[in-house]
Amino acid sequence: LRVKASDRLTTAMHERAIALDAVGQRELGRTIIVELLEDQARTALTTGGMPFDVRAQRALARAVYDALFGLGRLQPLVDDDRVENIEVNGYDRVTLHFADGSRAPGPPVADSDEELLDFLAFIASRSSGNARPFSPSRPSLHLTLDGGARLAATAWITPRPVVVIRRHRLRRVTLGDLVDRDMVTPLAASFLAAAIRTRRSVVVSGSQGAGKTTMIRALAEELPPWERIGTFETEYELFLHELPDRASTVTAWEARPGSGERGPDGRQAGEITLDDCLYDSFRFNLDRQIVGEVRGREVLAMFKAMQSGAGSMSTTHAASAVGAIRKLVTCALEAGPQVTVDYAERVVAEHIDLIVHLALEVRTDALGQPVRRRYVDEIVAVQPGEDGPAHTHVFRRGGVPGVLPDEYRALADHGFDLAGYVQATAAGLR
C-alpha cells in the first residue's frame, strides 16, 4: 500500500501545474490513502472477502501515512517523548534508551530485515532537497529526520541492518539551563559565556551522547541576536535556523554526498562538501561561521572558519581535552598528502582557543538501572608551543579551577567572575 500510495502521489504531483509544499503533499497523500483503502474494500466485497472494520481501517491508514511521510513502525517510538535513543540490530532486535538512563526492549520495526532495508532506502531517497543513496555500493546512511532526530544506518557490511536514532530533547538551551541541570558550574559558565562574547574559537569534545551538540546550542545563545551566523554540517543537527528569533539571521548549509562514478577530480557527481559550502558562504555577509561535528576531513573547513578570527565553534569525539587536540591534528593529516604535521599542529595551535571537554558518567542505582550524568569535565586553553600545540588547564578534571592565562583575565569585563575564580583557585591550593 505504501508503494502504491507513493506511485500515485508522484504521478499526481507531476500532473499538477504548481508544485506542492510539504503540507500540500501530506494532504494529497491522505486523500490517496483513503482512495486506496476504499479500492481495497471494494475488491474484498467483489471477491467474497471480508473488508476491514473501521478500527482496522484507521490503523492501516495511519500505518501507510507513517510509512509514506514518516518512519513507518519507527514513528511511534520517535514520537515518544520518553525515548532518547533507539537502537536496531536487525528488524526484531530493538532497544529503547530513555531520558532517565533506563533501557527496555522495543517492538519489531519491520517484518524482516529485507523490509527494513527497503524502507530505509525509501526514506533516504524521499527528501527532495537532499536525497541520499543507500545501497550495497553506499552501505552507510546518515539523515536528519523531521523534528531534528538523527538517523544513522548501515547494512551489507554488518551481519544484519543496524539503525541508531538519536533524539535531541533540548532544541533551545542556555548555559543557565545547563547550570540548573548540574552540567556546568556557574563559574565555568560565566567563563564560557565571556569567551563566546569575545569571539574565542571553541571546540567541544566528548564521547558519543555526552551532550556536545547541546553545549554548542547553549554557547550559541550567547551570540548577539543581530549577528549573521552560518552553520555548516554534514547533517543538520544544530537547528539554530529554526529558532524563531534567529530564523532571519542564521543560514544553515548541509553537505550532500554524491553518487555514481567518480570524476577526474576524484569526486562523485552531485557531491557538495563542507568546504564547498564554506567557500560559498564568504559572499553572504556572515559575522560568524559554525562548523558542526568534525570526524575527518571536515577539520579543514573548521580551520578555514576559525581563520577568519570572528570566533567559531565545532564538536569532535575524544576521550579528553588534550586527546581532542591530538584528534584534530590526526583528522587534518587524513585530509590529504598536502597537509603536513607541522601545518596541522600550527593551525590547531593558532586558531583554536579553547577545548571544552564533556564527560558522560554511567552508574547503576539501587535497582540496578543505569543512571547517566553529563557534565563539563575540563576546559583547556590552547596556545602555540615550541613542539606543537601547548595547553593550559583553565578548569581541571571535575571542573576545578586551574591556571588562568593572562590573556583571559580581560574576560572579567564581559561577565566572567574573575574574583570568584581567583578565590576558588586559592582555596584549592590551600
Buried (B, 14 or more C-beta within 10 A) or exposed (E): BBEBBBEBBEEBBEEEEEEBEEEEBBEBBBEBBEEBBEEBBEEEEEEEEEBBEEEEBEEBBBBBBBBBBBBBBBBBBBEBEEBBBBBBBBBBBBBBBBEEBBEEEBEBBBEEBEBBBEBBBBBBEEEEEBBBBBBEEBBBBBBBBEEBBBBBBBBEEEEBBBBBBBBBEBBBBBBBBBBEBEBBBEBBBBBBBBBBBBBBBBBBBBBEBBBBBBBBBBBBBBBEEEBBBBBBBBBBBBBBBBBEEBEEBBBBBBBBBBBEEEEEEEEBEEBBBBBBBBEEBEEEEBBBBBBBBBBEBBBBBBBBBBBBEBBBBBBBBBBBBBBBBBBBBEBBBEBEEEBEEEBBBBBBBBBBBBBBBBBBEEEEEEEEEEEBEBBBBBBBBBBEEEEBBEBBBBBBEEBBBBEBEEEBEEBBEBBBBBEBBBEBBEEEEE
